[in-house]
Amino acid sequence: MSKVGFIGVGKIGQTIVYSSIVSGAVDEAVIYDIIPELPEKFEHELRHAFATKGIKTEILGTNNLDDVAGMDMVVISAGKPRKPGMSRRDLFVDNAKIMMDLAGKLAPKNPGAIYLMVANPVDMMASVFMKYSKEYTISTGDQVETMRMRSYIAKKLKVPVTQVDGFVGGEHGEDAVVLWSTVKVKGKPIDNFNINKQEVEDYVKKIPGEIIRVMGGTTWGPGTIIADIIKAVSLNENRVMSIATPRQYEGQIIHVSSPIVVSSSIGPSLETLLDEKDRWHLNSAMKDFYEAYMENMKQLEQSLKPT
Ligand SMILES: NC(=O)c1ccc[n+]([C@@H]2O[C@H](COP(=O)([O-])OP(=O)(O)OC[C@H]3O[C@@H](n4cnc5c(N)ncnc54)[C@H](O)[C@@H]3O)[C@@H](O)[C@H]2O)c1
Protein backbone atom coordinates (compact mmCIF):
# COMPACT_ATOMS: atom_id res chain seq x y z
CA MET A 1 0.00 0.00 0.00
CA SER A 2 1.37 3.37 -0.92
CA LYS A 3 -0.47 6.46 0.28
CA VAL A 4 0.70 9.70 -1.29
CA GLY A 5 -0.42 13.24 -0.45
CA PHE A 6 -0.09 15.89 -3.16
CA ILE A 7 0.03 19.50 -1.95
CA GLY A 8 -0.61 22.07 -4.71
CA VAL A 9 -2.17 20.94 -7.94
CA GLY A 10 -1.38 23.66 -10.43
CA LYS A 11 0.38 22.98 -13.71
CA ILE A 12 3.19 20.80 -12.42
CA GLY A 13 1.21 19.24 -9.56
CA GLN A 14 -1.48 17.93 -11.91
CA THR A 15 1.08 16.37 -14.24
CA ILE A 16 2.85 14.68 -11.31
CA VAL A 17 -0.40 13.27 -9.88
CA TYR A 18 -1.51 11.89 -13.25
CA SER A 19 1.87 10.43 -14.21
CA SER A 20 2.58 8.84 -10.84
CA ILE A 21 -0.84 7.17 -10.63
CA VAL A 22 -0.63 5.89 -14.22
CA SER A 23 2.81 4.46 -13.47
CA GLY A 24 1.31 2.31 -10.69
CA ALA A 25 3.18 4.06 -7.86
CA VAL A 26 0.14 5.16 -5.84
CA ASP A 27 -2.59 3.08 -4.19
CA GLU A 28 -4.24 6.00 -2.41
CA ALA A 29 -3.93 9.67 -3.39
CA VAL A 30 -5.06 12.68 -1.36
CA ILE A 31 -4.89 15.84 -3.43
CA TYR A 32 -4.96 19.25 -1.72
CA ASP A 33 -4.92 22.86 -2.95
CA ILE A 34 -6.13 26.15 -1.48
CA ILE A 35 -8.15 27.09 -4.59
CA PRO A 36 -11.80 26.27 -3.84
CA GLU A 37 -13.15 23.30 -5.83
CA LEU A 38 -9.92 22.79 -7.82
CA PRO A 39 -8.92 19.50 -6.13
CA GLU A 40 -12.49 18.22 -6.23
CA LYS A 41 -12.95 18.93 -9.96
CA PHE A 42 -9.48 17.53 -10.68
CA GLU A 43 -10.56 14.38 -8.83
CA HIS A 44 -13.47 14.05 -11.31
CA GLU A 45 -11.10 14.45 -14.27
CA LEU A 46 -8.83 11.75 -12.87
CA ARG A 47 -11.74 9.40 -12.19
CA HIS A 48 -12.85 9.75 -15.82
CA ALA A 49 -9.33 9.11 -17.09
CA PHE A 50 -8.84 6.09 -14.83
CA ALA A 51 -12.27 4.65 -15.73
CA THR A 52 -11.04 4.08 -19.29
CA LYS A 53 -7.68 2.79 -18.10
CA GLY A 54 -9.11 0.48 -15.40
CA ILE A 55 -6.94 2.07 -12.70
CA LYS A 56 -8.26 1.42 -9.18
CA THR A 57 -6.27 3.99 -7.16
CA GLU A 58 -8.40 5.61 -4.47
CA ILE A 59 -8.52 9.39 -4.98
CA LEU A 60 -9.67 12.24 -2.78
CA GLY A 61 -9.50 15.88 -3.88
CA THR A 62 -9.86 18.25 -0.95
CA ASN A 63 -9.54 21.81 0.33
CA ASN A 64 -9.07 20.49 3.86
CA LEU A 65 -5.41 19.98 4.77
CA ASP A 66 -6.47 17.73 7.67
CA ASP A 67 -7.38 15.08 5.06
CA VAL A 68 -3.68 14.72 4.27
CA ALA A 69 -2.96 12.35 7.17
CA GLY A 70 -1.21 9.01 7.56
CA MET A 71 0.61 9.35 4.23
CA ASP A 72 3.76 7.40 3.31
CA MET A 73 4.92 10.23 1.11
CA VAL A 74 3.92 13.87 0.68
CA VAL A 75 4.77 15.70 -2.55
CA ILE A 76 4.81 19.51 -2.32
CA SER A 77 4.33 21.55 -5.47
CA ALA A 78 2.42 24.40 -3.80
CA GLY A 79 3.81 27.81 -4.47
CA LYS A 80 4.51 30.55 -6.94
CA PRO A 81 6.10 29.63 -10.26
CA ARG A 82 8.61 31.95 -11.88
CA LYS A 83 7.59 34.26 -14.68
CA PRO A 84 9.71 34.69 -17.83
CA GLY A 85 13.03 36.37 -16.91
CA MET A 86 12.82 35.48 -13.18
CA SER A 87 15.34 33.24 -11.44
CA ARG A 88 14.11 30.42 -9.19
CA ARG A 89 15.81 32.06 -6.22
CA ASP A 90 13.57 35.15 -6.68
CA LEU A 91 10.74 32.95 -5.35
CA PHE A 92 12.51 32.18 -2.06
CA VAL A 93 10.73 34.45 0.42
CA ASP A 94 7.17 33.93 -0.89
CA ASN A 95 7.47 30.17 -1.17
CA ALA A 96 9.42 29.75 2.09
CA LYS A 97 6.46 31.30 3.96
CA ILE A 98 4.20 28.63 2.43
CA MET A 99 6.68 25.89 3.46
CA MET A 100 6.87 27.15 7.04
CA ASP A 101 3.08 27.06 7.28
CA LEU A 102 2.80 23.59 5.68
CA ALA A 103 5.64 22.20 7.82
CA GLY A 104 3.77 23.01 11.04
CA LYS A 105 0.51 21.49 9.78
CA LEU A 106 1.63 18.41 7.85
CA ALA A 107 4.34 16.99 10.12
CA PRO A 108 2.14 16.04 13.12
CA LYS A 109 -0.39 14.24 10.90
CA ASN A 110 2.05 12.26 8.77
CA PRO A 111 4.62 10.75 11.12
CA GLY A 112 7.45 8.97 9.34
CA ALA A 113 6.43 10.16 5.85
CA ILE A 114 9.05 11.04 3.23
CA TYR A 115 8.50 14.58 1.96
CA LEU A 116 9.39 15.30 -1.68
CA MET A 117 9.82 18.99 -2.51
CA VAL A 118 8.96 20.27 -5.98
CA ALA A 119 8.30 24.02 -5.45
CA ASN A 120 11.18 26.35 -6.34
CA PRO A 121 13.87 27.16 -5.50
CA VAL A 122 13.42 23.46 -4.90
CA ASP A 123 16.57 22.52 -2.98
CA MET A 124 16.29 25.52 -0.66
CA MET A 125 12.57 24.86 -0.12
CA ALA A 126 13.47 21.30 0.93
CA SER A 127 15.96 22.73 3.46
CA VAL A 128 13.37 25.20 4.77
CA PHE A 129 10.68 22.52 5.04
CA MET A 130 13.02 20.13 6.86
CA LYS A 131 14.22 22.88 9.21
CA TYR A 132 10.68 23.70 10.34
CA SER A 133 9.08 20.24 10.18
CA LYS A 134 12.11 18.21 11.41
CA GLU A 135 10.91 15.53 8.96
CA TYR A 136 13.04 13.77 6.34
CA THR A 137 12.77 15.84 3.18
CA ILE A 138 14.25 15.30 -0.26
CA SER A 139 14.18 17.54 -3.31
CA THR A 140 13.62 16.59 -6.94
CA GLY A 141 16.99 18.30 -7.41
CA ASP A 142 18.85 17.64 -10.63
CA GLN A 143 17.05 14.52 -11.78
CA VAL A 144 15.19 16.82 -14.16
CA GLU A 145 18.48 18.29 -15.49
CA THR A 146 19.88 14.76 -15.73
CA MET A 147 17.13 13.74 -18.15
CA ARG A 148 17.42 17.02 -20.09
CA MET A 149 21.15 16.34 -20.49
CA ARG A 150 20.64 12.73 -21.61
CA SER A 151 17.91 13.69 -24.08
CA TYR A 152 20.06 16.41 -25.66
CA ILE A 153 23.13 14.17 -26.08
CA ALA A 154 20.95 11.39 -27.55
CA LYS A 155 19.49 13.78 -30.12
CA LYS A 156 22.88 15.28 -31.02
CA LEU A 157 24.64 11.92 -31.42
CA LYS A 158 21.57 10.27 -33.01
CA VAL A 159 21.55 7.40 -30.51
CA PRO A 160 18.60 6.07 -28.50
CA VAL A 161 18.32 7.88 -25.16
CA THR A 162 18.53 4.53 -23.40
CA GLN A 163 22.19 4.36 -24.54
CA VAL A 164 23.10 7.58 -22.71
CA ASP A 165 24.08 7.45 -19.03
CA GLY A 166 25.25 10.09 -16.61
CA PHE A 167 24.13 12.70 -14.14
CA VAL A 168 23.89 16.41 -13.44
CA GLY A 169 24.61 17.56 -9.87
CA GLY A 170 24.77 20.63 -7.63
CA GLU A 171 21.83 22.97 -7.11
CA HIS A 172 18.80 22.65 -9.39
CA GLY A 173 18.74 25.53 -11.86
CA GLU A 174 21.31 27.97 -13.19
CA ASP A 175 24.10 26.54 -10.97
CA ALA A 176 23.66 22.86 -11.89
CA VAL A 177 26.81 21.12 -13.20
CA VAL A 178 27.08 18.24 -15.63
CA LEU A 179 29.10 15.55 -13.82
CA TRP A 180 31.09 14.65 -16.94
CA SER A 181 32.95 11.75 -15.33
CA THR A 182 29.59 9.93 -15.11
CA VAL A 183 28.50 10.54 -18.71
CA LYS A 184 28.76 7.56 -21.05
CA VAL A 185 27.31 6.70 -24.45
CA LYS A 186 26.87 3.03 -25.30
CA GLY A 187 28.97 2.34 -22.19
CA LYS A 188 31.96 4.41 -23.42
CA PRO A 189 33.19 7.67 -21.83
CA ILE A 190 31.78 10.81 -23.43
CA ASP A 191 35.27 11.96 -24.52
CA ASN A 192 35.15 9.22 -27.20
CA PHE A 193 32.38 11.16 -28.93
CA ASN A 194 32.26 14.40 -30.84
CA ILE A 195 30.08 16.56 -28.62
CA ASN A 196 30.39 20.18 -27.59
CA LYS A 197 30.22 20.09 -23.77
CA GLN A 198 29.50 23.81 -23.47
CA GLU A 199 26.50 23.39 -25.77
CA VAL A 200 25.15 20.57 -23.56
CA GLU A 201 25.59 22.65 -20.39
CA ASP A 202 23.91 25.69 -21.99
CA TYR A 203 20.98 23.57 -23.14
CA VAL A 204 20.43 22.09 -19.68
CA LYS A 205 20.42 25.53 -18.06
CA LYS A 206 18.48 27.49 -20.66
CA ILE A 207 15.79 25.16 -21.99
CA PRO A 208 13.42 25.45 -19.00
CA GLY A 209 13.37 29.27 -19.33
CA GLU A 210 12.62 28.93 -23.05
CA ILE A 211 9.78 26.48 -22.35
CA ILE A 212 8.35 28.85 -19.71
CA ARG A 213 8.55 31.78 -22.18
CA VAL A 214 6.53 29.96 -24.83
CA MET A 215 4.37 27.46 -22.89
CA GLY A 216 3.87 29.36 -19.59
CA GLY A 217 5.55 26.67 -17.47
CA THR A 218 7.31 23.32 -17.62
CA THR A 219 5.00 20.37 -17.07
CA TRP A 220 5.41 17.10 -18.99
CA GLY A 221 9.18 16.84 -18.64
CA PRO A 222 9.52 17.41 -14.88
CA GLY A 223 6.06 15.91 -14.20
CA THR A 224 7.06 12.57 -15.70
CA ILE A 225 10.54 12.60 -14.15
CA ILE A 226 9.20 13.48 -10.68
CA ALA A 227 6.58 10.72 -10.99
CA ASP A 228 9.51 8.34 -11.53
CA ILE A 229 11.10 9.53 -8.27
CA ILE A 230 7.82 8.78 -6.47
CA LYS A 231 7.71 5.36 -8.15
CA ALA A 232 11.30 4.57 -7.18
CA VAL A 233 10.43 5.27 -3.52
CA SER A 234 6.97 3.62 -3.51
CA LEU A 235 7.99 0.48 -5.35
CA ASN A 236 11.41 0.23 -3.69
CA GLU A 237 13.14 0.25 -7.07
CA ASN A 238 16.78 0.92 -6.09
CA ARG A 239 17.18 3.32 -9.01
CA VAL A 240 20.17 5.67 -9.20
CA MET A 241 18.92 9.24 -9.50
CA SER A 242 20.41 12.69 -8.98
CA ILE A 243 18.06 14.01 -6.32
CA ALA A 244 18.99 16.38 -3.50
CA THR A 245 19.15 14.79 -0.06
CA PRO A 246 19.82 16.47 3.28
CA ARG A 247 23.43 17.00 4.36
CA GLN A 248 25.02 18.94 7.19
CA TYR A 249 27.06 21.99 6.19
CA GLU A 250 28.34 24.55 8.72
CA GLY A 251 25.67 23.41 11.17
CA GLN A 252 22.81 23.81 8.67
CA ILE A 253 20.86 21.21 6.71
CA ILE A 254 21.30 21.89 3.02
CA HIS A 255 20.15 20.03 -0.11
CA VAL A 256 22.46 19.53 -3.10
CA SER A 257 22.13 16.81 -5.74
CA SER A 258 24.47 13.98 -6.58
CA PRO A 259 23.77 10.42 -7.79
CA ILE A 260 22.23 8.31 -5.05
CA VAL A 261 20.26 5.06 -4.82
CA VAL A 262 16.53 5.79 -4.50
CA SER A 263 14.22 3.22 -2.95
CA SER A 264 11.95 3.16 0.10
CA SER A 265 15.03 4.35 1.97
CA ILE A 266 17.40 6.79 0.28
CA GLY A 267 21.08 5.88 -0.23
CA PRO A 268 23.87 5.02 -0.44
CA SER A 269 25.31 7.99 -2.30
CA LEU A 270 27.58 7.28 -5.27
CA GLU A 271 29.51 10.51 -4.79
CA THR A 272 32.77 8.70 -4.07
CA LEU A 273 32.73 7.34 -7.63
CA LEU A 274 33.02 10.84 -9.13
CA ASP A 275 36.40 12.04 -10.38
CA GLU A 276 38.27 14.82 -8.61
CA LYS A 277 37.03 17.57 -10.94
CA ASP A 278 33.36 16.64 -10.48
CA ARG A 279 33.82 16.39 -6.72
CA TRP A 280 35.38 19.85 -6.74
CA HIS A 281 32.31 21.20 -8.62
CA LEU A 282 30.02 19.54 -6.11
CA ASN A 283 31.90 21.00 -3.12
CA SER A 284 31.82 24.44 -4.66
CA ALA A 285 28.05 24.03 -5.34
CA MET A 286 27.56 23.25 -1.62
CA LYS A 287 29.47 26.37 -0.60
CA ASP A 288 27.51 28.59 -3.05
CA PHE A 289 24.25 27.03 -1.93
CA TYR A 290 25.03 27.61 1.74
CA GLU A 291 25.95 31.27 1.21
CA ALA A 292 22.87 32.03 -0.92
CA TYR A 293 20.64 30.07 1.47
CA MET A 294 21.83 31.98 4.54
CA GLU A 295 21.38 35.29 2.70
CA ASN A 296 17.84 34.30 1.67
CA MET A 297 17.02 33.18 5.24
CA LYS A 298 18.04 36.64 6.45
CA GLN A 299 15.65 38.22 3.96
CA LEU A 300 12.92 35.83 5.10
CA GLU A 301 13.44 36.71 8.77
CA GLN A 302 13.42 40.42 7.86
CA SER A 303 10.12 40.02 6.00
CA LEU A 304 8.56 38.26 9.01
CA LYS A 305 9.32 41.13 11.40
CA PRO A 306 6.30 43.30 12.23
CA THR A 307 6.55 46.74 10.51
N1 LIG B 1 11.23 20.88 -9.25
C1 LIG B 1 11.02 21.11 -10.54
O1 LIG B 1 11.71 20.59 -11.40
C2 LIG B 1 9.89 22.03 -10.93
C3 LIG B 1 9.35 21.98 -12.22
C4 LIG B 1 8.29 22.82 -12.53
C5 LIG B 1 7.79 23.70 -11.58
N2 LIG B 1 8.36 23.75 -10.35
C6 LIG B 1 7.88 24.66 -9.29
O2 LIG B 1 6.66 24.15 -8.74
C7 LIG B 1 5.88 25.25 -8.24
C8 LIG B 1 4.48 25.19 -8.84
O3 LIG B 1 4.55 25.44 -10.24
P1 LIG B 1 3.24 25.44 -11.17
O4 LIG B 1 3.70 25.73 -12.56
O5 LIG B 1 2.44 24.22 -10.90
O6 LIG B 1 2.49 26.72 -10.59
P2 LIG B 1 0.91 26.97 -10.56
O7 LIG B 1 0.72 28.42 -10.26
O8 LIG B 1 0.29 26.42 -11.80
O9 LIG B 1 0.41 26.08 -9.33
C9 LIG B 1 0.74 26.33 -8.01
C10 LIG B 1 -0.39 25.81 -7.16
O10 LIG B 1 -0.03 25.92 -5.78
C11 LIG B 1 -1.20 26.26 -5.08
N3 LIG B 1 -0.88 26.78 -3.74
C12 LIG B 1 -0.35 27.98 -3.41
N4 LIG B 1 -0.21 28.06 -2.07
C13 LIG B 1 -0.67 26.89 -1.56
C14 LIG B 1 -0.76 26.35 -0.24
N5 LIG B 1 -0.40 27.04 0.83
N6 LIG B 1 -1.27 25.11 -0.10
C15 LIG B 1 -1.65 24.39 -1.18
N7 LIG B 1 -1.58 24.83 -2.44
C16 LIG B 1 -1.10 26.07 -2.61
C17 LIG B 1 -1.90 27.25 -5.97
O11 LIG B 1 -3.27 27.40 -5.62
C18 LIG B 1 -1.70 26.59 -7.34
O12 LIG B 1 -2.76 25.70 -7.67
C19 LIG B 1 6.65 26.51 -8.59
O13 LIG B 1 7.43 26.96 -7.51
C20 LIG B 1 7.53 26.07 -9.75
O14 LIG B 1 8.66 26.90 -9.91
C21 LIG B 1 9.39 22.93 -10.01
The ligand as a Tripos MOL2 file, in Angstrom:
@<TRIPOS>MOLECULE
LIG
   44    48     1     0     0
SMALL
NO_CHARGES

@<TRIPOS>ATOM
      1 N1         11.2300   20.8790   -9.2530 N.am      1 LIG1
      2 C1         11.0200   21.1120  -10.5380 C.2       1 LIG1
      3 O1         11.7130   20.5870  -11.4000 O.2       1 LIG1
      4 C2          9.8910   22.0320  -10.9290 C.ar      1 LIG1
      5 C3          9.3490   21.9760  -12.2250 C.ar      1 LIG1
      6 C4          8.2900   22.8170  -12.5320 C.ar      1 LIG1
      7 C5          7.7880   23.7020  -11.5760 C.ar      1 LIG1
      8 N2          8.3550   23.7540  -10.3530 N.ar      1 LIG1
      9 C6          7.8770   24.6630   -9.2940 C.3       1 LIG1
     10 O2          6.6610   24.1540   -8.7450 O.3       1 LIG1
     11 C7          5.8800   25.2470   -8.2350 C.3       1 LIG1
     12 C8          4.4850   25.1890   -8.8400 C.3       1 LIG1
     13 O3          4.5490   25.4400  -10.2440 O.3       1 LIG1
     14 P1          3.2390   25.4350  -11.1730 P.3       1 LIG1
     15 O4          3.6960   25.7260  -12.5580 O.co2     1 LIG1
     16 O5          2.4410   24.2210  -10.9000 O.co2     1 LIG1
     17 O6          2.4880   26.7230  -10.5910 O.3       1 LIG1
     18 P2          0.9080   26.9730  -10.5580 P.3       1 LIG1
     19 O7          0.7150   28.4190  -10.2560 O.co2     1 LIG1
     20 O8          0.2910   26.4180  -11.8030 O.co2     1 LIG1
     21 O9          0.4140   26.0820   -9.3350 O.3       1 LIG1
     22 C9          0.7410   26.3320   -8.0070 C.3       1 LIG1
     23 C10        -0.3920   25.8050   -7.1570 C.3       1 LIG1
     24 O10        -0.0290   25.9170   -5.7790 O.3       1 LIG1
     25 C11        -1.2040   26.2580   -5.0760 C.3       1 LIG1
     26 N3         -0.8800   26.7800   -3.7430 N.ar      1 LIG1
     27 C12        -0.3470   27.9840   -3.4050 C.ar      1 LIG1
     28 N4         -0.2140   28.0620   -2.0650 N.ar      1 LIG1
     29 C13        -0.6680   26.8870   -1.5590 C.ar      1 LIG1
     30 C14        -0.7640   26.3470   -0.2450 C.ar      1 LIG1
     31 N5         -0.3960   27.0440    0.8290 N.pl3     1 LIG1
     32 N6         -1.2660   25.1120   -0.1010 N.ar      1 LIG1
     33 C15        -1.6540   24.3890   -1.1760 C.ar      1 LIG1
     34 N7         -1.5780   24.8340   -2.4370 N.ar      1 LIG1
     35 C16        -1.0970   26.0730   -2.6140 C.ar      1 LIG1
     36 C17        -1.9040   27.2450   -5.9720 C.3       1 LIG1
     37 O11        -3.2660   27.4000   -5.6160 O.3       1 LIG1
     38 C18        -1.7020   26.5930   -7.3350 C.3       1 LIG1
     39 O12        -2.7600   25.7050   -7.6680 O.3       1 LIG1
     40 C19         6.6480   26.5120   -8.5900 C.3       1 LIG1
     41 O13         7.4330   26.9590   -7.5060 O.3       1 LIG1
     42 C20         7.5300   26.0730   -9.7480 C.3       1 LIG1
     43 O14         8.6610   26.8970   -9.9120 O.3       1 LIG1
     44 C21         9.3910   22.9280  -10.0080 C.ar      1 LIG1
@<TRIPOS>BOND
     1     1     2 1
     2     2     3 2
     3     2     4 1
     4     4     5 ar
     5     4    44 ar
     6     5     6 ar
     7     6     7 ar
     8     7     8 ar
     9     8     9 1
    10     8    44 ar
    11     9    10 1
    12     9    42 1
    13    10    11 1
    14    11    12 1
    15    11    40 1
    16    12    13 1
    17    13    14 1
    18    14    15 2
    19    14    16 1
    20    14    17 1
    21    17    18 1
    22    18    19 2
    23    18    20 1
    24    18    21 1
    25    21    22 1
    26    22    23 1
    27    23    24 1
    28    23    38 1
    29    24    25 1
    30    25    26 1
    31    25    36 1
    32    26    27 ar
    33    26    35 ar
    34    27    28 ar
    35    28    29 ar
    36    29    30 ar
    37    29    35 ar
    38    30    31 1
    39    30    32 ar
    40    32    33 ar
    41    33    34 ar
    42    34    35 ar
    43    36    37 1
    44    36    38 1
    45    38    39 1
    46    40    41 1
    47    40    42 1
    48    42    43 1
@<TRIPOS>SUBSTRUCTURE
     1 LIG1         1 GROUP 0 **** ****
